[in-house]
Amino acid sequence: MKRFLSLTGFSLIELLVVVAIFAVISSLGLAIGLNFYRGYVLNSERNIFVSILTKTRSKAVSNINQSPEGVFINSGNYTIFQGSSYASRNQAYDEVISINPSVTPSGLGEIVFGQLSGSLLTPSGDVNFTNGQRSVTVSVNDEGRINW
């Protein structure tokens, strides 16, 4: 009686090729996804900062407590304060907001909006946010206009 060997199934080489292809596709997807996430975090931090500036300017224009309003930026957080400068602020009204640790701000360290007018009491300029690969900029002019 003759026996026929059935050669159905996958060889080891075929399995290794499929696993290698899957690994390459997965690593490309991971790299693209990680880059997308970094961009999302950077844009989110910029949007948070623009919201903070808008809120601060609105409070200054509304003349809450008859005082200028400002934002102080340091390495770990934003501080919304009342007063003509961070050094002479009324600490009872401080509001501290954390900065995402993967984003680094640079540029203006203190932005103060004048009461009623909303114009800047500090020099105009830019605040740059970087995540090591990309950067975005928020500008504030002398009239208090916020551009991003």
Order of alpha helices (4+ residues) and beta strands (2+ residues): alpha-beta-beta-beta-beta-beta-beta-beta-beta
